[in-house]
Amino acid sequence: MENNLKLLVFDNFKDFGEKVNDHLNKIRKTNVNYVVPAEETRFNNGEGKFKINESIRDQDVYILSDVGNHSITYNMYDYINHKSPDDHYQDIKRAICAIRDHSKCNSIIMPLLYASRQHRRNGRESLDCASALQELIALKVKNIMTFDVHSKDIQNAIPNSSFDSFFPTKEIISAFLKEEVDFNNMFVLATDTGAVGRANLYANLFKCEMGFFRKERNTSILVDGKNPIIKHQYVGSSFKGKVVLIPDDMIASGESILEVAHEARKRGASKIYLITTFALFTKGIETFKKAYKKKDFTKLFTTNLTYFDQKYNDFEWIEAVDCSYKTAQIIDCLNKGCSISPLLNESEIITKMINERVKDI
């Protein structure tokens, strides 16, 4: 079965896909290229085309795509256009249509799930994420895999199909444990009520207290598609003098998490660490640079599961944790028909890591 594995890696995830390919070779003790050669073409009017340059008949195909990569460009008429998540998603459908029924099984690994923040309807709104999942299943995709999905409820859109959301918690905490801090003096803050579950997980892992901020919004207006925050109200005990963790699934502009970090500094936190799976920086990185200079936070941990500008590696206050090995493990397990449950719940491993690090202090 191991010989029927193929990776279909989009240009938007090329470097990540190459790492996954290398890890698969190490895991399987092989020396082959699992990546299928393919062409992503754009015509001058913006239309796209996808072509596979190798047979995938009876193969187990895994499609890897980063729909959040805004650095991919193409010529359209007389200007340069950047691919949007909509463009990347359309390309995924083109690839599936190019595969047709030739493959044995098609699986998609889309770490940043397309339109994942559109997981519930308010009024006469579209439900793009649910529609996309149903469309992919209709195109005969068997497995859909993502990381840290914004809402687990979105899988209800395809109740009879395979949908799994993995977490980079082990990888992020492994990197965080290298910091020189007192891990017996921790406190976890949730940015809002929706992030309480995530904060509670970190609090349980570090066996510490937690608190949260309640966002008070102006519901009468929309700014950038959402109601602006008026203020944050804190609920919880004092964390003065403690090392504070502020975890969240996604940073867009960063306005909310930076306001919470600022409040944490004002309330006497000794060090403040920001943790997010997806650091999008939709309004650039300048606000984070300014916040760091003001000592509103100590460091930001994120992942390479979506586009991360390499120049950000020059900043001492940010670290992008590599999650390509875990992705290779997921693919290896599925292709061999093994259980992926150990990769979905790694709490026991993480607890052991923390306990060993605390003993070393």
C-alpha positions as CSV (number, residue, x, y, z in Angstrom):
1,M,0.0,0.0,0.0
2,E,2.9,2.4,0.7
3,N,3.8,2.4,-3.0
4,N,0.5,4.1,-4.0
5,L,1.1,7.4,-2.2
6,K,1.1,10.6,-4.2
7,L,1.3,14.3,-3.1
8,L,-0.3,17.0,-5.2
9,V,1.3,20.2,-3.9
10,F,0.2,23.6,-5.0
11,D,2.6,26.4,-5.6
12,N,1.1,28.2,-2.6
13,F,2.5,25.4,-0.4
14,K,5.6,24.3,-2.3
15,D,8.2,24.7,0.4
16,F,6.0,23.0,3.0
17,G,5.2,20.2,0.6
18,E,8.9,19.6,0.0
19,K,9.4,19.3,3.7
20,V,6.5,16.8,4.0
21,N,8.0,14.8,1.2
22,D,11.4,14.7,3.0
23,H,9.8,13.6,6.3
24,L,7.8,10.8,4.5
25,N,11.1,9.5,3.1
26,K,12.6,9.5,6.6
27,I,9.5,7.9,8.2
28,R,9.3,5.2,5.5
29,K,13.1,4.8,5.0
30,T,12.6,5.4,1.3
31,N,14.2,7.6,-1.3
32,V,11.5,8.6,-3.7
33,N,9.7,11.7,-4.8
34,Y,6.1,11.5,-3.7
35,V,5.2,14.8,-5.3
36,V,3.3,14.7,-8.6
37,P,4.6,17.1,-11.2
38,A,1.7,19.5,-12.2
39,E,1.2,22.8,-13.9
40,E,-0.9,25.7,-12.7
41,T,-1.6,28.0,-15.6
42,R,-3.3,31.4,-15.8
43,F,-4.5,33.0,-19.0
44,N,-4.2,36.8,-19.5
45,N,-7.9,37.3,-18.8
46,G,-7.5,35.6,-15.3
47,E,-8.9,32.2,-16.2
48,G,-7.0,29.2,-14.7
49,K,-6.1,25.7,-15.7
50,F,-4.6,22.8,-13.9
51,K,-2.7,19.9,-15.5
52,I,-1.2,16.8,-14.0
53,N,2.0,15.6,-15.7
54,E,2.1,12.1,-14.2
55,S,-0.2,9.2,-14.0
56,I,-2.2,9.0,-10.7
57,R,-4.3,6.0,-11.7
58,D,-5.2,3.9,-8.6
59,Q,-3.0,6.1,-6.4
60,D,-3.8,7.5,-3.0
61,V,-3.6,11.2,-3.6
62,Y,-3.2,13.9,-1.0
63,I,-3.7,17.5,-2.1
64,L,-1.8,20.1,-0.1
65,S,-2.9,23.7,-0.4
66,D,-2.5,27.0,1.6
67,V,-5.5,29.1,0.7
68,G,-4.1,31.9,2.8
69,N,-1.0,32.5,0.7
70,H,-1.5,36.0,-0.6
71,S,2.1,36.1,-2.1
72,I,1.1,34.1,-5.3
73,T,0.7,36.5,-8.2
74,Y,-0.3,36.2,-11.9
75,N,-0.6,38.5,-14.9
76,M,-4.1,39.6,-15.6
77,Y,-4.6,42.0,-18.6
78,D,-2.0,44.7,-17.9
79,Y,-1.5,44.4,-14.1
80,I,-0.3,41.9,-11.5
81,N,-3.0,40.2,-9.5
82,H,-2.6,38.5,-6.2
83,K,-4.4,35.2,-5.6
84,S,-7.1,35.3,-3.0
85,P,-8.5,32.4,-0.9
86,D,-11.3,32.2,-3.5
87,D,-8.7,31.8,-6.3
88,H,-6.8,29.1,-4.3
89,Y,-10.1,27.2,-3.6
90,Q,-11.1,27.3,-7.2
91,D,-7.6,25.8,-8.1
92,I,-8.3,22.9,-5.7
93,K,-11.5,22.1,-7.6
94,R,-9.6,22.3,-10.9
95,A,-7.0,19.8,-9.6
96,I,-9.8,17.4,-8.5
97,C,-11.4,17.6,-11.9
98,A,-8.0,16.9,-13.5
99,I,-7.7,13.8,-11.4
100,R,-11.2,12.7,-12.3
101,D,-11.9,9.1,-11.3
102,H,-8.4,7.9,-12.0
103,S,-7.1,7.9,-8.5
104,K,-8.0,5.3,-5.8
105,C,-8.7,8.0,-3.2
106,N,-8.5,11.8,-3.0
107,S,-7.8,13.6,0.3
108,I,-7.3,17.3,1.0
109,I,-5.0,18.8,3.6
110,M,-6.0,22.5,3.8
111,P,-4.5,23.7,7.2
112,L,-6.2,27.1,6.9
113,L,-9.7,25.9,6.1
114,Y,-11.3,28.0,3.3
115,A,-13.8,30.6,4.7
116,S,-13.6,29.0,8.1
117,R,-14.7,32.1,9.9
118,Q,-18.0,31.9,8.0
119,H,-19.2,29.0,10.1
120,R,-22.5,30.4,11.1
121,R,-25.2,32.5,9.5
122,N,-26.4,35.8,10.8
123,G,-29.3,37.1,8.7
124,R,-29.2,36.8,4.9
125,E,-25.6,35.8,4.7
126,S,-23.8,33.2,2.6
127,L,-22.3,30.1,4.3
128,D,-19.2,29.8,2.2
129,C,-17.4,27.2,4.3
130,A,-20.3,24.8,4.5
131,S,-21.0,25.2,0.8
132,A,-17.3,24.5,0.0
133,L,-17.2,21.4,2.1
134,Q,-20.3,20.0,0.5
135,E,-18.9,20.9,-3.0
136,L,-15.6,19.0,-2.3
137,I,-17.5,15.9,-1.1
138,A,-19.7,16.1,-4.3
139,L,-16.4,16.1,-6.3
140,K,-15.6,12.7,-4.6
141,V,-13.0,13.9,-2.0
142,K,-12.9,11.2,0.7
143,N,-11.0,12.9,3.5
144,I,-10.8,16.6,4.4
145,M,-8.2,17.6,6.9
146,T,-7.4,20.9,8.5
147,F,-5.7,22.4,11.5
148,D,-7.3,24.3,14.4
149,V,-10.6,24.8,12.6
150,H,-12.4,28.0,13.8
151,S,-15.5,26.1,14.7
152,K,-15.8,22.3,15.0
153,D,-19.5,22.6,14.3
154,I,-18.7,23.2,10.6
155,Q,-18.2,19.5,10.1
156,N,-22.0,19.2,10.6
157,A,-22.3,20.4,7.0
158,I,-20.9,17.0,5.8
159,P,-22.1,14.7,8.6
160,N,-21.5,11.4,6.7
161,S,-18.0,12.4,5.4
162,S,-14.5,12.3,6.9
163,F,-13.5,15.6,8.4
164,D,-10.6,16.0,10.9
165,S,-9.1,19.0,12.6
166,F,-5.6,18.6,14.1
167,F,-3.8,20.9,16.5
168,P,-0.2,22.2,16.5
169,T,-0.3,22.4,20.4
170,K,2.5,19.9,20.9
171,E,4.8,21.7,18.4
172,I,4.1,25.1,19.8
173,I,4.5,24.1,23.5
174,S,7.7,22.3,22.6
175,A,9.1,25.6,21.2
176,F,7.8,27.6,24.2
177,L,9.4,25.3,26.7
178,K,12.8,26.5,25.5
179,E,12.1,29.9,26.9
180,E,13.8,30.9,30.2
181,V,10.7,31.4,32.4
182,D,9.3,30.0,35.6
183,F,6.8,27.4,34.4
184,N,5.5,27.0,37.9
185,N,4.3,30.6,37.8
186,M,2.0,30.5,34.8
187,F,-1.4,32.1,34.0
188,V,-3.5,31.8,30.9
189,L,-5.7,34.5,29.4
190,A,-8.5,34.1,26.8
191,T,-9.0,36.9,24.4
192,D,-12.8,36.5,24.6
193,T,-15.5,34.1,25.7
194,G,-15.1,32.1,22.4
195,A,-11.4,31.4,23.3
196,V,-12.1,30.1,26.8
197,G,-12.0,26.5,25.7
198,R,-8.5,26.9,24.2
199,A,-7.3,28.8,27.2
200,N,-8.7,26.2,29.5
201,L,-6.7,23.5,27.6
202,Y,-3.4,25.4,28.2
203,A,-4.3,26.1,31.8
204,N,-4.9,22.3,32.4
205,L,-1.6,21.4,30.7
206,F,0.4,23.9,32.8
207,K,-1.8,23.3,35.9
208,C,-2.4,27.0,36.4
209,E,-5.3,29.4,36.7
210,M,-6.9,31.3,33.8
211,G,-9.1,34.3,33.2
212,F,-10.8,35.9,30.2
213,F,-11.7,39.2,28.6
214,R,-15.3,39.9,27.5
215,K,-15.4,42.0,24.3
216,E,-17.9,44.9,24.4
217,R,-18.8,45.7,20.7
218,N,-20.6,48.4,18.9
219,T,-23.3,46.4,17.2
220,S,-24.7,49.3,15.2
221,I,-21.8,49.5,12.7
222,L,-19.5,47.2,10.7
223,V,-15.8,47.9,10.2
224,D,-13.8,45.5,8.0
225,G,-16.8,43.1,8.1
226,K,-17.2,43.0,11.9
227,N,-18.5,45.1,14.8
228,P,-15.7,47.1,16.3
229,I,-14.6,46.5,19.9
230,I,-15.4,49.3,22.3
231,K,-13.5,47.8,25.3
232,H,-12.3,44.6,27.0
233,Q,-13.7,43.7,30.4
234,Y,-11.6,41.3,32.5
235,V,-13.1,38.4,34.4
236,G,-10.8,36.4,36.7
237,S,-8.3,36.6,39.5
238,S,-5.1,38.6,39.6
239,F,-2.1,37.5,37.6
240,K,0.3,40.2,38.8
241,G,3.9,38.9,38.6
242,K,3.0,35.8,36.6
243,V,4.1,34.6,33.1
244,V,1.0,35.0,31.0
245,L,0.0,33.0,27.9
246,I,-2.6,34.4,25.5
247,P,-3.6,31.7,23.0
248,D,-5.9,32.1,20.0
249,D,-6.5,30.2,16.8
250,M,-6.0,33.1,14.4
251,I,-4.5,36.6,14.3
252,A,-6.0,38.8,11.5
253,S,-5.1,42.4,12.1
254,G,-4.0,41.6,15.7
255,E,-6.0,44.4,17.2
256,S,-7.9,42.2,19.7
257,I,-5.0,40.1,21.0
258,L,-2.7,43.2,21.3
259,E,-5.3,45.1,23.3
260,V,-5.5,42.1,25.7
261,A,-1.7,41.9,25.9
262,H,-1.6,45.6,26.7
263,E,-4.2,45.1,29.5
264,A,-2.1,42.2,30.8
265,R,1.0,44.4,31.0
266,K,-0.9,47.1,32.8
267,R,-2.2,44.6,35.3
268,G,1.4,43.5,36.2
269,A,2.2,40.4,34.1
270,S,5.9,39.7,34.3
271,K,6.1,38.2,30.7
272,I,3.5,37.9,28.1
273,Y,3.5,35.3,25.3
274,L,1.1,35.3,22.4
275,I,0.3,31.9,20.8
276,T,-1.6,31.6,17.5
277,T,-1.9,28.9,14.9
278,F,-2.4,31.3,12.0
279,A,-0.7,34.7,12.0
280,L,-2.2,36.4,9.0
281,F,-1.1,40.0,9.7
282,T,-3.8,41.3,7.4
283,K,-2.9,44.9,8.2
284,G,0.8,44.4,8.2
285,I,3.2,43.8,11.1
286,E,3.9,47.4,12.2
287,T,1.4,47.3,15.0
288,F,3.1,44.3,16.5
289,K,6.6,45.9,16.1
290,K,5.3,48.9,18.1
291,A,3.6,46.8,20.7
292,Y,6.8,44.8,21.2
293,K,8.8,48.0,21.7
294,K,6.3,49.1,24.3
295,K,6.9,45.7,26.0
296,D,3.2,44.8,25.6
297,F,4.4,41.2,24.9
298,T,7.6,39.2,25.1
299,K,7.2,36.8,22.1
300,L,4.7,35.5,19.5
301,F,4.6,31.8,18.6
302,T,2.9,30.8,15.4
303,T,3.2,28.1,12.8
304,N,4.1,27.7,9.1
305,L,0.7,26.2,8.4
306,T,-0.2,29.3,6.3
307,Y,1.9,31.8,4.5
308,F,4.7,33.3,6.6
309,D,6.9,36.0,5.1
310,Q,10.5,34.8,5.5
311,K,11.6,38.3,6.4
312,Y,9.7,37.9,9.7
313,N,12.3,35.4,10.8
314,D,14.6,38.4,11.3
315,F,12.5,39.6,14.3
316,E,13.6,38.2,17.6
317,W,10.1,38.4,19.0
318,I,8.4,36.0,16.5
319,E,8.9,32.3,15.9
320,A,7.1,30.2,13.3
321,V,7.0,26.6,14.4
322,D,7.4,23.9,11.7
323,C,4.4,21.5,11.4
324,S,5.5,19.6,8.3
325,Y,6.5,16.5,10.3
326,K,3.1,16.2,11.9
327,T,1.5,16.6,8.4
328,A,3.8,13.8,7.1
329,Q,2.7,11.6,10.0
330,I,-1.0,12.2,9.2
331,I,-0.5,11.3,5.6
332,D,1.7,8.2,6.5
333,C,-1.0,6.9,8.9
334,L,-3.9,7.4,6.6
335,N,-2.1,5.8,3.6
336,K,-1.2,2.8,5.7
337,G,-4.7,2.5,7.1
338,C,-3.5,3.2,10.7
339,S,-5.4,5.1,13.4
340,I,-4.9,8.9,13.5
341,S,-6.4,9.2,17.0
342,P,-3.0,9.6,18.7
343,L,-2.3,12.6,16.4
344,L,-5.7,14.1,17.3
345,N,-5.1,14.0,21.0
346,E,-1.6,14.5,22.3
347,S,-2.3,15.8,25.8
348,E,-0.5,12.9,27.5
349,I,2.7,13.6,25.4
350,I,2.5,17.3,26.0
351,T,2.0,16.8,29.8
352,K,5.1,14.6,29.9
353,M,7.1,17.3,28.0
354,I,6.1,20.0,30.5
355,N,6.8,17.8,33.5
356,E,10.3,17.0,32.3
357,R,11.0,20.6,31.5
358,V,9.8,21.7,35.0
359,K,12.1,19.1,36.6
360,D,15.1,20.6,34.8
361,I,14.6,24.0,36.3
